[in-house]
Amino acid sequence: MNGSKTTSMTLDEMRTASALSQSKKQKAQALPTAPYEWDGQDEEYRPLTREEMQAGIETYRRQRGRPTGSDKESTTIRFDRDVLAAFRAGGPGWQTRMNAALRDWLKLHTAV
């Protein structure tokens, strides 16, 4: 056959060569051969127990998202591009600044 690749290796030789490939050797060397052992001296380096890890995960899950009891409401609104560009040019927090600007406008234009 024209263009086919042939090899003089047997199937077993190819399997052995594949098993001993350099990348697999490097992976095996990179993996720790034994679990980390704590010397029992410095508490800062003590590994966490399963319960401590689970408690940390649960704490993180409760912290995500907007705090409960927030009086913010999500909405969709359209603004002119130049207005949005001006607020976004100020960097992070542009939505908070836009909210403050609207609140100031309300103070000036609402009859008390």
Biopython code that builds the backbone (N, CA, C, O; Angstrom):
import numpy as np
from Bio.PDB.StructureBuilder import StructureBuilder

atoms = [
    (1, "MET", "N", (0.843, -1.189, 0.000)),
    (1, "MET", "CA", (0.000, 0.000, 0.000)),
    (1, "MET", "C", (0.876, 1.235, 0.000)),
    (1, "MET", "O", (1.829, 1.325, 0.773)),
    (2, "ASN", "N", (0.564, 2.168, -0.845)),
    (2, "ASN", "CA", (1.302, 3.424, -0.885)),
    (2, "ASN", "C", (0.873, 4.319, 0.263)),
    (2, "ASN", "O", (-0.313, 4.455, 0.564)),
    (3, "GLY", "N", (1.870, 4.928, 0.898)),
    (3, "GLY", "CA", (1.579, 5.899, 1.945)),
    (3, "GLY", "C", (1.271, 5.299, 3.291)),
    (3, "GLY", "O", (1.105, 6.041, 4.260)),
    (4, "SER", "N", (1.187, 3.973, 3.399)),
    (4, "SER", "CA", (0.885, 3.405, 4.705)),
    (4, "SER", "C", (2.138, 3.379, 5.562)),
    (4, "SER", "O", (3.247, 3.253, 5.044)),
    (5, "LYS", "N", (1.969, 3.494, 6.837)),
    (5, "LYS", "CA", (3.100, 3.479, 7.747)),
    (5, "LYS", "C", (3.257, 2.063, 8.272)),
    (5, "LYS", "O", (2.297, 1.458, 8.748)),
    (6, "THR", "N", (4.451, 1.547, 8.184)),
    (6, "THR", "CA", (4.696, 0.201, 8.686)),
    (6, "THR", "C", (5.748, 0.273, 9.772)),
    (6, "THR", "O", (6.510, 1.237, 9.857)),
    (7, "THR", "N", (5.781, -0.744, 10.589)),
    (7, "THR", "CA", (6.756, -0.793, 11.652)),
    (7, "THR", "C", (7.292, -2.212, 11.746)),
    (7, "THR", "O", (6.620, -3.176, 11.379)),
    (8, "SER", "N", (8.505, -2.316, 12.240)),
    (8, "SER", "CA", (9.101, -3.632, 12.407)),
    (8, "SER", "C", (8.845, -4.173, 13.810)),
    (8, "SER", "O", (9.325, -5.256, 14.144)),
    (9, "MET", "N", (8.104, -3.448, 14.631)),
    (9, "MET", "CA", (7.841, -3.866, 15.996)),
    (9, "MET", "C", (6.627, -4.789, 16.052)),
    (9, "MET", "O", (5.677, -4.630, 15.285)),
    (10, "THR", "N", (6.670, -5.738, 16.954)),
    (10, "THR", "CA", (5.516, -6.598, 17.171)),
    (10, "THR", "C", (4.512, -5.846, 18.046)),
    (10, "THR", "O", (4.814, -4.792, 18.604)),
    (11, "LEU", "N", (3.331, -6.407, 18.148)),
    (11, "LEU", "CA", (2.290, -5.779, 18.958)),
    (11, "LEU", "C", (2.722, -5.686, 20.416)),
    (11, "LEU", "O", (2.491, -4.662, 21.059)),
    (12, "ASP", "N", (3.343, -6.729, 20.948)),
    (12, "ASP", "CA", (3.816, -6.700, 22.338)),
    (12, "ASP", "C", (4.902, -5.647, 22.533)),
    (12, "ASP", "O", (4.930, -4.971, 23.561)),
    (13, "GLU", "N", (5.795, -5.503, 21.557)),
    (13, "GLU", "CA", (6.851, -4.494, 21.657)),
    (13, "GLU", "C", (6.255, -3.079, 21.642)),
    (13, "GLU", "O", (6.723, -2.186, 22.349)),
    (14, "MET", "N", (5.218, -2.897, 20.821)),
    (14, "MET", "CA", (4.573, -1.580, 20.776)),
    (14, "MET", "C", (3.878, -1.272, 22.101)),
    (14, "MET", "O", (3.928, -0.139, 22.580)),
    (15, "ARG", "N", (3.232, -2.272, 22.691)),
    (15, "ARG", "CA", (2.575, -2.058, 23.980)),
    (15, "ARG", "C", (3.591, -1.722, 25.067)),
    (15, "ARG", "O", (3.356, -0.841, 25.895)),
    (16, "THR", "N", (4.716, -2.424, 25.059)),
    (16, "THR", "CA", (5.758, -2.163, 26.046)),
    (16, "THR", "C", (6.325, -0.765, 25.857)),
    (16, "THR", "O", (6.533, -0.042, 26.832)),
    (17, "ALA", "N", (6.577, -0.378, 24.610)),
    (17, "ALA", "CA", (7.104, 0.955, 24.330)),
    (17, "ALA", "C", (6.111, 2.024, 24.749)),
    (17, "ALA", "O", (6.502, 3.076, 25.255)),
    (18, "SER", "N", (4.828, 1.759, 24.540)),
    (18, "SER", "CA", (3.802, 2.724, 24.934)),
    (18, "SER", "C", (3.732, 2.857, 26.451)),
    (18, "SER", "O", (3.582, 3.959, 26.979)),
    (19, "ALA", "N", (3.841, 1.733, 27.144)),
    (19, "ALA", "CA", (3.785, 1.754, 28.602)),
    (19, "ALA", "C", (4.986, 2.475, 29.204)),
    (19, "ALA", "O", (4.890, 3.027, 30.301)),
    (20, "LEU", "N", (6.104, 2.477, 28.507)),
    (20, "LEU", "CA", (7.323, 3.101, 29.014)),
    (20, "LEU", "C", (7.579, 4.468, 28.405)),
    (20, "LEU", "O", (8.703, 4.970, 28.439)),
    (21, "SER", "N", (6.533, 5.069, 27.845)),
    (21, "SER", "CA", (6.727, 6.365, 27.187)),
    (21, "SER", "C", (7.214, 7.404, 28.187)),
    (21, "SER", "O", (6.924, 7.319, 29.381)),
    (22, "GLN", "N", (7.950, 8.373, 27.690)),
    (22, "GLN", "CA", (8.540, 9.398, 28.547)),
    (22, "GLN", "C", (7.476, 10.190, 29.300)),
    (22, "GLN", "O", (7.665, 10.501, 30.476)),
    (23, "SER", "N", (6.366, 10.521, 28.649)),
    (23, "SER", "CA", (5.348, 11.332, 29.313)),
    (23, "SER", "C", (4.739, 10.592, 30.496)),
    (23, "SER", "O", (4.450, 11.205, 31.524)),
    (24, "LYS", "N", (4.543, 9.303, 30.370)),
    (24, "LYS", "CA", (3.994, 8.546, 31.488)),
    (24, "LYS", "C", (4.994, 8.457, 32.624)),
    (24, "LYS", "O", (4.612, 8.470, 33.794)),
    (25, "LYS", "N", (6.270, 8.367, 32.287)),
    (25, "LYS", "CA", (7.296, 8.345, 33.326)),
    (25, "LYS", "C", (7.294, 9.673, 34.073)),
    (25, "LYS", "O", (7.373, 9.713, 35.300)),
    (26, "GLN", "N", (7.203, 10.752, 33.312)),
    (26, "GLN", "CA", (7.205, 12.063, 33.955)),
    (26, "GLN", "C", (5.988, 12.221, 34.852)),
    (26, "GLN", "O", (6.095, 12.784, 35.942)),
    (27, "LYS", "N", (4.825, 11.731, 34.409)),
    (27, "LYS", "CA", (3.620, 11.816, 35.234)),
    (27, "LYS", "C", (3.802, 11.023, 36.521)),
    (27, "LYS", "O", (3.426, 11.485, 37.599)),
    (28, "ALA", "N", (4.377, 9.833, 36.408)),
    (28, "ALA", "CA", (4.571, 8.996, 37.584)),
    (28, "ALA", "C", (5.536, 9.648, 38.566)),
    (28, "ALA", "O", (5.360, 9.536, 39.779)),
    (29, "GLN", "N", (6.560, 10.333, 38.045)),
    (29, "GLN", "CA", (7.518, 10.991, 38.922)),
    (29, "GLN", "C", (6.910, 12.220, 39.587)),
    (29, "GLN", "O", (7.291, 12.575, 40.703)),
    (30, "ALA", "N", (5.980, 12.863, 38.919)),
    (30, "ALA", "CA", (5.367, 14.075, 39.469)),
    (30, "ALA", "C", (4.389, 13.740, 40.591)),
    (30, "ALA", "O", (4.179, 14.556, 41.488)),
    (31, "LEU", "N", (3.793, 12.557, 40.554)),
    (31, "LEU", "CA", (2.835, 12.180, 41.591)),
    (31, "LEU", "C", (3.564, 11.792, 42.868)),
    (31, "LEU", "O", (4.617, 11.158, 42.808)),
    (32, "PRO", "N", (3.032, 12.156, 44.001)),
    (32, "PRO", "CA", (3.684, 11.766, 45.249)),
    (32, "PRO", "C", (3.599, 10.255, 45.437)),
    (32, "PRO", "O", (2.587, 9.634, 45.113)),
    (33, "THR", "N", (4.656, 9.681, 45.956)),
    (33, "THR", "CA", (4.663, 8.237, 46.149)),
    (33, "THR", "C", (4.020, 7.856, 47.474)),
    (33, "THR", "O", (3.537, 6.734, 47.616)),
    (34, "ALA", "N", (4.003, 8.747, 48.430)),
    (34, "ALA", "CA", (3.387, 8.473, 49.724)),
    (34, "ALA", "C", (2.574, 9.681, 50.141)),
    (34, "ALA", "O", (2.888, 10.800, 49.736)),
    (35, "PRO", "N", (1.537, 9.484, 50.940)),
    (35, "PRO", "CA", (0.759, 10.642, 51.386)),
    (35, "PRO", "C", (1.601, 11.562, 52.265)),
    (35, "PRO", "O", (2.569, 11.142, 52.900)),
    (36, "TYR", "N", (1.206, 12.807, 52.277)),
    (36, "TYR", "CA", (1.909, 13.804, 53.089)),
    (36, "TYR", "C", (1.822, 13.401, 54.552)),
    (36, "TYR", "O", (0.753, 13.050, 55.052)),
    (37, "GLU", "N", (2.933, 13.455, 55.213)),
    (37, "GLU", "CA", (2.952, 13.108, 56.627)),
    (37, "GLU", "C", (3.264, 14.356, 57.447)),
    (37, "GLU", "O", (4.235, 15.063, 57.177)),
    (38, "TRP", "N", (2.438, 14.612, 58.440)),
    (38, "TRP", "CA", (2.595, 15.754, 59.329)),
    (38, "TRP", "C", (3.529, 15.349, 60.447)),
    (38, "TRP", "O", (3.412, 14.257, 61.004)),
    (39, "ASP", "N", (4.457, 16.232, 60.773)),
    (39, "ASP", "CA", (5.445, 15.905, 61.798)),
    (39, "ASP", "C", (4.890, 16.059, 63.211)),
    (39, "ASP", "O", (5.571, 15.711, 64.176)),
    (40, "GLY", "N", (3.667, 16.573, 63.352)),
    (40, "GLY", "CA", (3.037, 16.701, 64.652)),
    (40, "GLY", "C", (3.487, 17.920, 65.441)),
    (40, "GLY", "O", (3.067, 18.096, 66.584)),
    (41, "GLN", "N", (4.323, 18.760, 64.866)),
    (41, "GLN", "CA", (4.863, 19.897, 65.601)),
    (41, "GLN", "C", (4.099, 21.185, 65.316)),
    (41, "GLN", "O", (3.561, 21.801, 66.236)),
    (42, "ASP", "N", (4.047, 21.593, 64.067)),
    (42, "ASP", "CA", (3.494, 22.892, 63.700)),
    (42, "ASP", "C", (2.029, 22.730, 63.279)),
    (42, "ASP", "O", (1.744, 22.099, 62.261)),
    (43, "GLU", "N", (1.101, 23.297, 64.057)),
    (43, "GLU", "CA", (-0.331, 23.185, 63.775)),
    (43, "GLU", "C", (-0.711, 23.824, 62.440)),
    (43, "GLU", "O", (-1.703, 23.441, 61.821)),
    (44, "GLU", "N", (0.086, 24.801, 62.003)),
    (44, "GLU", "CA", (-0.222, 25.488, 60.747)),
    (44, "GLU", "C", (-0.181, 24.523, 59.568)),
    (44, "GLU", "O", (-0.902, 24.718, 58.589)),
    (45, "TYR", "N", (0.636, 23.502, 59.643)),
    (45, "TYR", "CA", (0.798, 22.555, 58.547)),
    (45, "TYR", "C", (0.047, 21.246, 58.781)),
    (45, "TYR", "O", (0.226, 20.285, 58.033)),
    (46, "ARG", "N", (-0.790, 21.207, 59.812)),
    (46, "ARG", "CA", (-1.559, 19.991, 60.073)),
    (46, "ARG", "C", (-2.599, 19.807, 58.982)),
    (46, "ARG", "O", (-3.322, 20.752, 58.665)),
    (47, "PRO", "N", (-2.697, 18.610, 58.395)),
    (47, "PRO", "CA", (-3.723, 18.398, 57.373)),
    (47, "PRO", "C", (-5.120, 18.457, 57.987)),
    (47, "PRO", "O", (-5.316, 18.084, 59.143)),
    (48, "LEU", "N", (-6.074, 18.923, 57.210)),
    (48, "LEU", "CA", (-7.451, 19.014, 57.694)),
    (48, "LEU", "C", (-8.083, 17.632, 57.760)),
    (48, "LEU", "O", (-7.764, 16.748, 56.965)),
    (49, "THR", "N", (-8.974, 17.462, 58.713)),
    (49, "THR", "CA", (-9.749, 16.226, 58.767)),
    (49, "THR", "C", (-10.873, 16.322, 57.741)),
    (49, "THR", "O", (-11.164, 17.401, 57.226)),
    (50, "ARG", "N", (-11.489, 15.206, 57.456)),
    (50, "ARG", "CA", (-12.604, 15.190, 56.496)),
    (50, "ARG", "C", (-13.726, 16.123, 56.961)),
    (50, "ARG", "O", (-14.323, 16.830, 56.149)),
    (51, "GLU", "N", (-14.009, 16.124, 58.259)),
    (51, "GLU", "CA", (-15.078, 16.974, 58.798)),
    (51, "GLU", "C", (-14.733, 18.455, 58.654)),
    (51, "GLU", "O", (-15.603, 19.266, 58.337)),
    (52, "GLU", "N", (-13.468, 18.808, 58.886)),
    (52, "GLU", "CA", (-13.048, 20.206, 58.741)),
    (52, "GLU", "C", (-13.147, 20.659, 57.289)),
    (52, "GLU", "O", (-13.558, 21.786, 57.010)),
    (53, "MET", "N", (-12.771, 19.781, 56.371)),
    (53, "MET", "CA", (-12.885, 20.137, 54.952)),
    (53, "MET", "C", (-14.341, 20.331, 54.567)),
    (53, "MET", "O", (-14.667, 21.292, 53.870)),
    (54, "GLN", "N", (-15.229, 19.440, 55.005)),
    (54, "GLN", "CA", (-16.649, 19.541, 54.683)),
    (54, "GLN", "C", (-17.245, 20.817, 55.263)),
    (54, "GLN", "O", (-18.049, 21.477, 54.604)),
    (55, "ALA", "N", (-16.861, 21.174, 56.491)),
    (55, "ALA", "CA", (-17.361, 22.406, 57.109)),
    (55, "ALA", "C", (-16.906, 23.631, 56.316)),
    (55, "ALA", "O", (-17.676, 24.576, 56.148)),
    (56, "GLY", "N", (-15.675, 23.624, 55.833)),
    (56, "GLY", "CA", (-15.176, 24.727, 55.022)),
    (56, "GLY", "C", (-15.929, 24.865, 53.718)),
    (56, "GLY", "O", (-16.217, 25.976, 53.272)),
    (57, "ILE", "N", (-16.249, 23.733, 53.104)),
    (57, "ILE", "CA", (-17.004, 23.749, 51.845)),
    (57, "ILE", "C", (-18.402, 24.307, 52.086)),
    (57, "ILE", "O", (-18.886, 25.128, 51.307)),
    (58, "GLU", "N", (-19.049, 23.867, 53.157)),
    (58, "GLU", "CA", (-20.398, 24.352, 53.464)),
    (58, "GLU", "C", (-20.399, 25.851, 53.753)),
    (58, "GLU", "O", (-21.317, 26.559, 53.340)),
    (59, "THR", "N", (-19.384, 26.335, 54.456)),
    (59, "THR", "CA", (-19.278, 27.768, 54.739)),
    (59, "THR", "C", (-19.136, 28.548, 53.446)),
    (59, "THR", "O", (-19.768, 29.590, 53.274)),
    (60, "TYR", "N", (-18.308, 28.050, 52.532)),
    (60, "TYR", "CA", (-18.113, 28.729, 51.247)),
    (60, "TYR", "C", (-19.414, 28.764, 50.459)),
    (60, "TYR", "O", (-19.746, 29.785, 49.857)),
    (61, "ARG", "N", (-20.140, 27.680, 50.458)),
    (61, "ARG", "CA", (-21.398, 27.622, 49.705)),
    (61, "ARG", "C", (-22.397, 28.638, 50.236)),
    (61, "ARG", "O", (-23.145, 29.229, 49.457)),
    (62, "ARG", "N", (-22.424, 28.853, 51.544)),
    (62, "ARG", "CA", (-23.358, 29.817, 52.121)),
    (62, "ARG", "C", (-22.962, 31.251, 51.803)),
    (62, "ARG", "O", (-23.815, 32.139, 51.826)),
    (63, "GLN", "N", (-21.692, 31.499, 51.508)),
    (63, "GLN", "CA", (-21.229, 32.860, 51.285)),
    (63, "GLN", "C", (-21.433, 33.332, 49.854)),
    (63, "GLN", "O", (-21.360, 34.532, 49.592)),
    (64, "ARG", "N", (-21.686, 32.429, 48.928)),
    (64, "ARG", "CA", (-21.799, 32.833, 47.537)),
    (64, "ARG", "C", (-23.090, 33.608, 47.280)),
    (64, "ARG", "O", (-24.097, 33.407, 47.960)),
    (65, "GLY", "N", (-23.041, 34.490, 46.294)),
    (65, "GLY", "CA", (-24.230, 35.210, 45.867)),
    (65, "GLY", "C", (-24.542, 36.420, 46.729)),
    (65, "GLY", "O", (-23.806, 36.755, 47.657)),
    (66, "ARG", "N", (-25.638, 37.059, 46.401)),
    (66, "ARG", "CA", (-26.072, 38.255, 47.126)),
    (66, "ARG", "C", (-26.516, 37.858, 48.521)),
    (66, "ARG", "O", (-27.173, 36.831, 48.693)),
    (67, "PRO", "N", (-26.168, 38.658, 49.520)),
    (67, "PRO", "CA", (-26.571, 38.335, 50.895)),
    (67, "PRO", "C", (-28.085, 38.261, 51.021)),
    (67, "PRO", "O", (-28.810, 38.994, 50.348)),
    (68, "THR", "N", (-28.548, 37.386, 51.872)),
    (68, "THR", "CA", (-29.988, 37.285, 52.091)),
    (68, "THR", "C", (-30.485, 38.566, 52.744)),
    (68, "THR", "O", (-29.766, 39.202, 53.514)),
    (69, "GLY", "N", (-31.715, 38.936, 52.430)),
    (69, "GLY", "CA", (-32.284, 40.144, 52.996)),
    (69, "GLY", "C", (-31.950, 41.393, 52.198)),
    (69, "GLY", "O", (-32.287, 42.497, 52.625)),
    (70, "SER", "N", (-31.300, 41.250, 51.057)),
    (70, "SER", "CA", (-30.953, 42.397, 50.237)),
    (70, "SER", "C", (-32.214, 42.973, 49.611)),
    (70, "SER", "O", (-33.120, 42.227, 49.238)),
    (71, "ASP", "N", (-32.278, 44.299, 49.492)),
    (71, "ASP", "CA", (-33.448, 44.918, 48.897)),
    (71, "ASP", "C", (-33.228, 45.236, 47.421)),
    (71, "ASP", "O", (-33.979, 46.019, 46.839)),
    (72, "LYS", "N", (-32.209, 44.638, 46.813)),
    (72, "LYS", "CA", (-31.935, 44.843, 45.389)),
    (72, "LYS", "C", (-32.854, 43.957, 44.562)),
    (72, "LYS", "O", (-33.227, 42.861, 44.981)),
    (73, "GLU", "N", (-33.211, 44.445, 43.390)),
    (73, "GLU", "CA", (-34.050, 43.686, 42.482)),
    (73, "GLU", "C", (-33.389, 43.670, 41.112)),
    (73, "GLU", "O", (-32.962, 44.708, 40.607)),
    (74, "SER", "N", (-33.310, 42.501, 40.524)),
    (74, "SER", "CA", (-32.728, 42.369, 39.196)),
    (74, "SER", "C", (-33.756, 42.792, 38.154)),
    (74, "SER", "O", (-34.929, 42.429, 38.248)),
    (75, "THR", "N", (-33.314, 43.558, 37.164)),
    (75, "THR", "CA", (-34.214, 44.037, 36.125)),
    (75, "THR", "C", (-33.441, 44.181, 34.823)),
    (75, "THR", "O", (-32.210, 44.153, 34.820)),
    (76, "THR", "N", (-34.139, 44.332, 33.749)),
    (76, "THR", "CA", (-33.527, 44.613, 32.453)),
    (76, "THR", "C", (-33.956, 46.014, 32.046)),
    (76, "THR", "O", (-35.143, 46.339, 32.058)),
    (77, "ILE", "N", (-32.990, 46.830, 31.691)),
    (77, "ILE", "CA", (-33.278, 48.220, 31.324)),
    (77, "ILE", "C", (-32.326, 48.611, 30.199)),
    (77, "ILE", "O", (-31.209, 48.102, 30.114)),
    (78, "ARG", "N", (-32.771, 49.507, 29.351)),
    (78, "ARG", "CA", (-31.935, 49.944, 28.241)),
    (78, "ARG", "C", (-31.454, 51.372, 28.487)),
    (78, "ARG", "O", (-32.239, 52.259, 28.822)),
    (79, "PHE", "N", (-30.138, 51.575, 28.312)),
    (79, "PHE", "CA", (-29.530, 52.895, 28.440)),
    (79, "PHE", "C", (-28.829, 53.230, 27.135)),
    (79, "PHE", "O", (-28.462, 52.340, 26.368)),
    (80, "ASP", "N", (-28.647, 54.523, 26.890)),
    (80, "ASP", "CA", (-27.869, 54.930, 25.722)),
    (80, "ASP", "C", (-26.432, 54.439, 25.894)),
    (80, "ASP", "O", (-25.920, 54.351, 27.010)),
    (81, "ARG", "N", (-25.801, 54.126, 24.780)),
    (81, "ARG", "CA", (-24.438, 53.582, 24.831)),
    (81, "ARG", "C", (-23.442, 54.555, 25.449)),
    (81, "ARG", "O", (-22.536, 54.146, 26.175)),
    (82, "ASP", "N", (-23.609, 55.840, 25.161)),
    (82, "ASP", "CA", (-22.661, 56.805, 25.715)),
    (82, "ASP", "C", (-22.794, 56.925, 27.239)),
    (82, "ASP", "O", (-21.806, 57.168, 27.933)),
    (83, "VAL", "N", (-24.019, 56.755, 27.757)),
    (83, "VAL", "CA", (-24.221, 56.803, 29.206)),
    (83, "VAL", "C", (-23.539, 55.600, 29.858)),
    (83, "VAL", "O", (-22.827, 55.747, 30.851)),
    (84, "LEU", "N", (-23.761, 54.416, 29.298)),
    (84, "LEU", "CA", (-23.119, 53.216, 29.838)),
    (84, "LEU", "C", (-21.607, 53.307, 29.734)),
    (84, "LEU", "O", (-20.897, 52.925, 30.664)),
    (85, "ALA", "N", (-21.107, 53.812, 28.608)),
    (85, "ALA", "CA", (-19.656, 53.922, 28.419)),
    (85, "ALA", "C", (-19.048, 54.847, 29.473)),
    (85, "ALA", "O", (-17.959, 54.585, 29.983)),
    (86, "ALA", "N", (-19.754, 55.924, 29.794)),
    (86, "ALA", "CA", (-19.241, 56.865, 30.795)),
    (86, "ALA", "C", (-19.152, 56.211, 32.178)),
    (86, "ALA", "O", (-18.162, 56.399, 32.886)),
    (87, "PHE", "N", (-20.168, 55.451, 32.566)),
    (87, "PHE", "CA", (-20.127, 54.788, 33.872)),
    (87, "PHE", "C", (-19.108, 53.654, 33.884)),
    (87, "PHE", "O", (-18.385, 53.483, 34.865)),
    (88, "ARG", "N", (-19.043, 52.879, 32.803)),
    (88, "ARG", "CA", (-18.099, 51.750, 32.740)),
    (88, "ARG", "C", (-16.652, 52.234, 32.697)),
    (88, "ARG", "O", (-15.746, 51.520, 33.128)),
    (89, "ALA", "N", (-16.433, 53.425, 32.189)),
    (89, "ALA", "CA", (-15.070, 53.958, 32.109)),
    (89, "ALA", "C", (-14.470, 54.156, 33.499)),
    (89, "ALA", "O", (-13.249, 54.193, 33.650)),
    (90, "GLY", "N", (-15.320, 54.283, 34.505)),
    (90, "GLY", "CA", (-14.844, 54.444, 35.884)),
    (90, "GLY", "C", (-14.324, 53.159, 36.500)),
    (90, "GLY", "O", (-13.813, 53.178, 37.620)),
    (91, "GLY", "N", (-14.443, 52.041, 35.792)),
    (91, "GLY", "CA", (-13.937, 50.767, 36.292)),
    (91, "GLY", "C", (-14.979, 49.988, 37.085)),
    (91, "GLY", "O", (-16.172, 50.286, 37.028)),
    (92, "PRO", "N", (-14.509, 48.984, 37.826)),
    (92, "PRO", "CA", (-15.430, 48.149, 38.599)),
    (92, "PRO", "C", (-16.265, 48.984, 39.562)),
    (92, "PRO", "O", (-15.793, 49.980, 40.110)),
    (93, "GLY", "N", (-17.506, 48.566, 39.759)),
    (93, "GLY", "CA", (-18.421, 49.290, 40.634)),
    (93, "GLY", "C", (-19.292, 50.266, 39.872)),
    (93, "GLY", "O", (-19.976, 51.093, 40.477)),
    (94, "TRP", "N", (-19.275, 50.179, 38.541)),
    (94, "TRP", "CA", (-20.026, 51.152, 37.747)),
    (94, "TRP", "C", (-21.524, 51.026, 37.997)),
    (94, "TRP", "O", (-22.233, 52.031, 37.953)),
    (95, "GLN", "N", (-22.023, 49.822, 38.259)),
    (95, "GLN", "CA", (-23.461, 49.675, 38.513)),
    (95, "GLN", "C", (-23.843, 50.318, 39.846)),
    (95, "GLN", "O", (-24.917, 50.906, 39.968)),
    (96, "THR", "N", (-22.979, 50.209, 40.827)),
    (96, "THR", "CA", (-23.233, 50.848, 42.123)),
    (96, "THR", "C", (-23.234, 52.359, 41.961)),
    (96, "THR", "O", (-24.074, 53.053, 42.533)),
    (97, "ARG", "N", (-22.276, 52.870, 41.168)),
    (97, "ARG", "CA", (-22.241, 54.322, 40.933)),
    (97, "ARG", "C", (-23.472, 54.784, 40.161)),
    (97, "ARG", "O", (-23.996, 55.868, 40.419)),
    (98, "MET", "N", (-23.933, 53.976, 39.223)),
    (98, "MET", "CA", (-25.129, 54.343, 38.466)),
    (98, "MET", "C", (-26.343, 54.356, 39.400)),
    (98, "MET", "O", (-27.197, 55.235, 39.285)),
    (99, "ASN", "N", (-26.426, 53.406, 40.308)),
    (99, "ASN", "CA", (-27.514, 53.364, 41.282)),
    (99, "ASN", "C", (-27.486, 54.610, 42.165)),
    (99, "ASN", "O", (-28.530, 55.193, 42.457)),
    (100, "ALA", "N", (-26.285, 55.016, 42.589)),
    (100, "ALA", "CA", (-26.152, 56.212, 43.430)),
    (100, "ALA", "C", (-26.563, 57.462, 42.663)),
    (100, "ALA", "O", (-27.198, 58.354, 43.227)),
    (101, "ALA", "N", (-26.209, 57.536, 41.386)),
    (101, "ALA", "CA", (-26.586, 58.689, 40.567)),
    (101, "ALA", "C", (-28.105, 58.760, 40.412)),
    (101, "ALA", "O", (-28.681, 59.846, 40.479)),
    (102, "LEU", "N", (-28.749, 57.637, 40.208)),
    (102, "LEU", "CA", (-30.211, 57.623, 40.098)),
    (102, "LEU", "C", (-30.864, 57.992, 41.429)),
    (102, "LEU", "O", (-31.892, 58.668, 41.452)),
    (103, "ARG", "N", (-30.271, 57.550, 42.533)),
    (103, "ARG", "CA", (-30.797, 57.891, 43.862)),
    (103, "ARG", "C", (-30.685, 59.405, 44.091)),
    (103, "ARG", "O", (-31.616, 60.020, 44.611)),
    (104, "ASP", "N", (-29.545, 60.011, 43.705)),
    (104, "ASP", "CA", (-29.380, 61.465, 43.833)),
    (104, "ASP", "C", (-30.405, 62.205, 42.986)),
    (104, "ASP", "O", (-30.965, 63.211, 43.420)),
    (105, "TRP", "N", (-30.649, 61.709, 41.783)),
    (105, "TRP", "CA", (-31.638, 62.342, 40.902)),
    (105, "TRP", "C", (-33.013, 62.302, 41.558)),
    (105, "TRP", "O", (-33.759, 63.280, 41.521)),
    (106, "LEU", "N", (-33.343, 61.146, 42.166)),
    (106, "LEU", "CA", (-34.636, 61.028, 42.836)),
    (106, "LEU", "C", (-34.774, 62.007, 43.984)),
    (106, "LEU", "O", (-35.851, 62.570, 44.183)),
    (107, "LYS", "N", (-33.710, 62.224, 44.746)),
    (107, "LYS", "CA", (-33.742, 63.164, 45.865)),
    (107, "LYS", "C", (-34.044, 64.587, 45.390)),
    (107, "LYS", "O", (-34.775, 65.334, 46.041)),
    (108, "LEU", "N", (-33.464, 64.944, 44.243)),
    (108, "LEU", "CA", (-33.661, 66.295, 43.717)),
    (108, "LEU", "C", (-35.018, 66.490, 43.050)),
    (108, "LEU", "O", (-35.548, 67.601, 43.021)),
    (109, "HIS", "N", (-35.587, 65.395, 42.507)),
    (109, "HIS", "CA", (-36.790, 65.530, 41.701)),
    (109, "HIS", "C", (-38.044, 64.932, 42.305)),
    (109, "HIS", "O", (-39.080, 64.871, 41.642)),
    (110, "THR", "N", (-37.970, 64.493, 43.545)),
    (110, "THR", "CA", (-39.150, 63.942, 44.197)),
    (110, "THR", "C", (-39.701, 64.974, 45.169)),
    (110, "THR", "O", (-38.980, 65.517, 46.006)),
    (111, "ALA", "N", (-40.968, 65.222, 45.039)),
    (111, "ALA", "CA", (-41.615, 66.202, 45.931)),
    (111, "ALA", "C", (-41.772, 65.587, 47.302)),
    (111, "ALA", "O", (-42.246, 64.459, 47.435)),
    (112, "VAL", "N", (-41.378, 66.322, 48.314)),
    (112, "VAL", "CA", (-41.453, 65.828, 49.694)),
    (112, "VAL", "C", (-42.635, 66.428, 50.392)),
    (112, "VAL", "O", (-42.873, 66.137, 51.565)),
]
sb = StructureBuilder()
sb.init_structure("model")
sb.init_model(0)
sb.init_chain("A")
sb.init_seg("    ")
for serial, (resi, resn, name, xyz) in enumerate(atoms, 1):
    if name == "N":
        sb.init_residue(resn, " ", resi, " ")
    sb.init_atom(name, np.array(xyz, "f"), 0.0, 1.0, " ", f" {name:<3s}", serial, name[0])
structure = sb.get_structure()
